[in-house]
Structures are given as C-alpha cells and as structure tokens.
C-alpha cells in the first residue's frame, strides 16, 4: 500500500520578513496546517536567525526613535517654559530594552516549535565546499560574494529532500 506524503513547505526569509510576518494571517494559516499535521512546515534555523536579527534591529530602532521624540518634546517644553508657557509634566525618555539576537532567536524558535514547525540546524557542509562555490561564482552566490545564507538554506532543502527519498520495499 502506498502511503501519501504530506506536503513539505520550506520558508525563506523573503517570505518571512520581520516580526509582523510571524503574526500575519497567511503565516497563521500555515502554522495551523502544520499543527494539524496537514503539512510539514520547515523554517531553517538560518532563517530563524535572520528573523531574530531583523526583530532585534526593529525593536532597537523603534525605541531609539521614541527616545529621540521624547527628547525633542522635552526641548520644546523647556523653550515654552522659558517664555512662561506651562506644558505640564513630560515623561522621561524611554530606555531601550535589551534586544539581544540570541533572546529573539530562542523566543522565535520556541514559538515555532509550539506549532510543530521544524527548524533544522545548518546543513552538513564543509567550509571549503562553500568557499569554492563562492569563488567559482556558482549560484546562489553573486559575483560580490553575497549568498552565504541562501547557500545554507538551499543546502538545508537539499538535505531535507534527500531524507524524503522513499525506497520501495520489496514485495514478499
């Protein structure tokens, strides 16, 4: 009897950009399908790490923008007070929270795993093979050398596909 394999969906950081993508309706549908066992959803760890970098930067940037706004408001309030205009109590500028990539990585990984999403680690590659691919200009490397993360994602997909190869059992 032939057993049908559920679809395997591998997401790249192009499909998932920033924290907003993780809470979007399309991704929530994919999570629900994975959790229900309808699909095998895979987000390579290199993608989780990229999302973690984006999230840490976004939080840090937003806090810095808010701190700058609060400082600008304080300056205007001081100028207003100098001419006798009261603007009331102003809040202190917000101090940015700790935004370590590792913290975001752990949280995003935990979230994905809670929905039965696989986050395979880096593929088994030698640095020499990756360097040769880069120096030869083979895809996904660009002539500039850009393409390391894409190479890691591609090789993760290749290893997943190799593990999916089904060898028919012998008929007895």
C-alpha positions, 0 to 999 in steps of 0.5 A, a space after each residue: 500500500 502506498 502511503 501519501 506524503 504530506 506536503 513539505 513547505 520550506 520558508 525563506 526569509 523573503 517570505 518571512 520578513 520581520 516580526 509582523 510576518 510571524 503574526 500575519 494571517 497567511 503565516 497563521 494559516 500555515 502554522 495551523 496546517 502544520 499543527 494539524 499535521 496537514 503539512 510539514 512546515 520547515 523554517 531553517 534555523 538560518 532563517 530563524 536567525 535572520 528573523 531574530 536579527 531583523 526583530 532585534 534591529 526593529 525593536 532597537 530602532 523603534 525605541 531609539 526613535 521614541 527616545 529621540 521624540 521624547 527628547 525633542 518634546 522635552 526641548 520644546 517644553 523647556 523653550 515654552 517654559 522659558 517664555 512662561 508657557 506651562 506644558 505640564 509634566 513630560 515623561 522621561 525618555 524611554 530606555 531601550 530594552 535589551 534586544 539581544 539576537 540570541 533572546 529573539 532567536 530562542 523566543 522565535 524558535 520556541 514559538 515555532 516549535 509550539 506549532 510543530 514547525 521544524 527548524 533544522 540546524 545548518 546543513 552538513 557542509 564543509 567550509 571549503 565546499 562553500 568557499 569554492 562555490 563562492 569563488 567559482 561564482 556558482 549560484 546562489 552566490 553573486 559575483 560580490 560574494 553575497 549568498 552565504 545564507 541562501 547557500 545554507 538554506 538551499 543546502 538545508 532543502 537539499 538535505 531535507 529532500 534527500 531524507 524524503 527519498 522513499 525506497 520501495 520495499 520489496 514485495 514478499 
